[in-house]
Amino acid sequence: MAFGILICLSASFIIGLQSVAPDAPPQMILGILITLIAAVGWGFEGCVAGYATSMIDFEIGILIRQVVSGLAALFILTPLFLFIGGDAGRTLSLIGQAVTDSTAMPFFIISGFCTLYAFSLWYKGNAMCGTALGMAANGAFSFWGPFFCWVVLGLFWGQEGWALPPVVWFAAILMFIGILFIAVNPFTVFKKKGAVTS
């Protein structure tokens, strides 16, 4: 399972590396370190969610998660970021504008329903198959994201620059192999085949 996780991480790294431009800004390393912190937090969430939703209904779990996350972003992170930016006095007016923005609110509502469905299935999947496999399968978005951008924006809308390089296709196959290693121990499969033939 650990070997499969390592394969999936390597495949994600290969896919992500394709988007790094040669003239990347000097803060890129700091950005990568921050994303590693976010990835650890995401993995921790997967562990907690998988364990919790094996005891409570996944709809209840996702409701708790989304409410806490939304309130924390609105009332903790927004003031914190404004304070860091030196504009803490705008906190209440900015929160008021975000809540009363009639143009953006329909998009927030639509994305909220989509997020509810996607996260609910992720929580349910982690509870059913375990966090390691759930996170590995979910991490395949590093391929599916560029793939659907290529299909929708490149093929359907005809925008150039969305074609996937061959190395991304290779990394997608590599990720699939990694997910198989996490889901099924190949040594166990070979042992079962040997037991049947003998």
Phi, psi and omega per residue, in radians:
M1 nan -0.747 3.112
A2 -1.100 -0.654 3.110
F3 -1.122 -0.722 3.098
G4 -1.099 -0.703 3.102
I5 -1.108 -0.720 3.113
L6 -1.085 -0.706 3.097
I7 -1.091 -0.788 -3.135
C8 -1.105 -0.720 3.099
L9 -1.091 -0.739 3.129
S10 -1.108 -0.727 3.133
A11 -1.125 -0.740 3.110
S12 -1.104 -0.686 3.120
F13 -1.100 -0.739 3.131
I14 -1.094 -0.756 -3.134
I15 -1.155 -0.788 -3.132
G16 -1.129 -0.547 -3.119
L17 -1.137 -0.444 -3.111
Q18 -1.196 -0.393 -3.112
S19 -1.583 -0.052 3.132
V20 -1.423 2.012 -3.114
A21 -1.326 2.696 3.108
P22 -1.076 -0.516 3.141
D23 -1.746 0.808 -3.132
A24 -1.130 2.556 -3.114
P25 -1.189 2.773 -3.117
P26 -1.157 -0.337 3.132
Q27 -1.429 0.102 -3.057
M28 -1.066 -0.715 -3.125
I29 -1.087 -0.737 3.091
L30 -1.078 -0.714 3.103
G31 -1.089 -0.710 3.111
I32 -1.122 -0.714 3.112
L33 -1.111 -0.689 3.109
I34 -1.147 -0.679 3.108
T35 -1.174 -0.533 3.057
L36 -1.132 -0.690 3.076
I37 -1.087 -0.758 3.119
A38 -1.094 -0.682 3.140
A39 -1.140 -0.685 3.091
V40 -1.116 -0.745 3.096
G41 -1.101 -0.666 3.122
W42 -1.148 -0.735 3.092
G43 -1.117 -0.687 3.092
F44 -1.102 -0.718 3.088
E45 -1.067 -0.714 3.120
G46 -1.069 -0.713 3.118
C47 -1.127 -0.843 -3.130
V48 -1.110 -0.764 -3.115
A49 -1.145 -0.759 3.138
G50 -1.095 -0.712 3.132
Y51 -1.230 -0.778 -3.085
A52 -1.152 -0.735 -3.083
T53 -1.370 -0.054 2.952
S54 -1.443 -0.192 3.119
M55 -1.949 -0.555 3.113
I56 -2.106 2.911 3.141
D57 -1.130 2.438 -3.074
F58 -1.156 -0.472 3.081
E59 -1.132 -0.659 3.109
I60 -1.195 -0.744 3.139
G61 -1.056 -0.766 -3.112
I62 -1.245 -0.552 3.083
L63 -1.109 -0.815 3.112
I64 -1.051 -0.785 -3.097
R65 -1.093 -0.819 -3.066
Q66 -1.223 -0.674 3.131
V67 -1.152 -0.830 3.125
V68 -1.080 -0.769 -3.126
S69 -1.102 -0.795 -3.131
G70 -1.113 -0.788 3.133
L71 -1.164 -0.668 3.118
A72 -1.145 -0.718 3.124
A73 -1.138 -0.671 -3.071
L74 -1.327 -0.781 -2.978
F75 -1.841 -0.144 3.106
I76 -2.017 -0.969 -3.061
L77 -1.217 -0.712 -3.128
T78 -1.056 -0.899 3.077
P79 -1.076 -0.641 -3.135
L80 -1.111 -0.814 -3.139
F81 -1.158 -0.659 3.093
L82 -1.170 -0.640 3.099
F83 -1.132 -0.759 3.109
I84 -1.102 -0.665 3.125
G85 -1.352 -0.048 3.105
G86 1.386 0.399 -3.092
D87 -2.328 0.770 -3.056
A88 -1.114 -0.400 -3.118
G89 -1.171 -0.314 -3.115
R90 -1.572 0.105 -3.020
T91 -0.992 -0.954 -3.066
L92 -1.146 -0.725 -3.129
S93 -1.167 -0.631 3.139
L94 -1.203 -0.732 3.082
I95 -1.099 -0.729 3.099
G96 -1.076 -0.729 3.106
Q97 -1.129 -0.689 -3.132
A98 -1.129 -0.704 -3.079
V99 -1.311 -0.558 -3.045
T100 -1.785 0.148 -3.120
D101 -1.293 1.780 -3.053
S102 -1.251 -0.406 3.136
T103 -1.303 -0.759 -3.077
A104 -1.478 -0.409 -3.021
M105 -1.047 -0.700 3.090
P106 -1.030 -0.643 3.114
F107 -1.200 -0.650 3.074
F108 -1.107 -0.709 -3.130
I109 -1.169 -0.788 3.123
I110 -1.097 -0.828 3.133
S111 -1.141 -0.546 3.087
G112 -1.104 -0.760 3.100
F113 -1.143 -0.712 3.104
C114 -1.126 -0.738 3.132
T115 -1.127 -0.704 3.120
L116 -1.006 -0.808 -3.121
Y117 -1.156 -0.815 -3.099
A118 -1.121 -0.811 -3.124
F119 -1.197 -0.625 3.115
S120 -1.059 -0.773 3.124
L121 -1.152 -0.612 3.118
W122 -1.151 -0.774 3.102
Y123 -1.094 -0.778 -3.133
K124 -1.110 -0.739 3.118
G125 -1.094 -0.737 3.103
N126 -1.096 -0.646 3.117
A127 -1.215 -0.571 -3.071
M128 -1.416 -0.729 -2.997
C129 -2.004 -0.040 -3.126
G130 1.696 2.677 -3.043
T131 -1.181 -0.677 -3.075
A132 -1.040 -0.857 3.138
L133 -1.229 -0.701 3.131
G134 -1.078 -0.768 3.127
M135 -1.191 -0.657 3.134
A136 -1.150 -0.784 3.123
A137 -1.137 -0.691 3.125
N138 -1.199 -0.574 3.120
G139 -1.162 -0.209 3.099
A140 -1.160 -0.104 3.094
F141 -1.082 -0.376 3.109
S142 -1.107 -0.386 2.981
F143 -1.649 -0.794 -3.041
W144 -1.132 -0.545 3.093
G145 -1.052 -1.023 3.083
P146 -1.066 -0.580 -3.119
F147 -1.112 -0.839 -3.122
F148 -1.262 -0.507 3.002
C149 -1.077 -0.739 3.120
W150 -1.115 -0.774 -3.117
V151 -1.154 -0.902 -3.036
V152 -1.305 -0.923 -3.052
L153 -1.416 -0.655 -3.094
G154 -1.426 -0.938 -3.060
L155 -1.403 -0.854 -3.063
F156 -1.314 -0.807 -3.058
W157 -1.666 -0.113 3.038
G158 1.259 0.339 3.095
Q159 -1.369 2.443 -3.134
E160 -1.517 2.764 3.059
G161 1.651 0.074 -3.117
W162 -1.796 -0.022 -3.134
A163 -1.130 2.460 -3.118
L164 -1.523 2.272 3.093
P165 -1.188 2.740 -3.112
P166 -0.985 -0.550 -3.117
V167 -1.151 -0.507 3.095
V168 -1.216 -0.691 3.073
W169 -1.105 -0.715 3.091
F170 -1.072 -0.764 3.141
A171 -1.140 -0.580 3.102
A172 -1.134 -0.742 3.089
I173 -1.126 -0.704 3.096
L174 -1.070 -0.718 3.128
M175 -1.144 -0.699 3.101
F176 -1.056 -0.722 3.102
I177 -1.108 -0.730 3.107
G178 -1.078 -0.730 3.112
I179 -1.115 -0.664 3.082
L180 -1.095 -0.705 3.106
F181 -1.096 -0.633 3.123
I182 -1.249 -0.706 -3.069
A183 -1.298 -0.679 -3.028
V184 -2.325 2.247 3.034
N185 -1.355 1.999 -3.067
P186 -1.091 -0.540 3.133
F187 -1.147 -0.630 3.091
T188 -1.146 -0.714 3.135
V189 -1.095 -0.781 -3.140
F190 -1.153 -0.622 3.108
K191 -1.122 -0.730 3.139
K192 -1.124 -0.725 3.123
K193 -1.114 -0.701 3.117
G194 -1.133 -0.639 -3.136
A195 -1.197 -0.599 -3.136
V196 -1.222 -0.755 -3.076
T197 -1.229 -0.555 3.140
S198 -1.507 nan nan
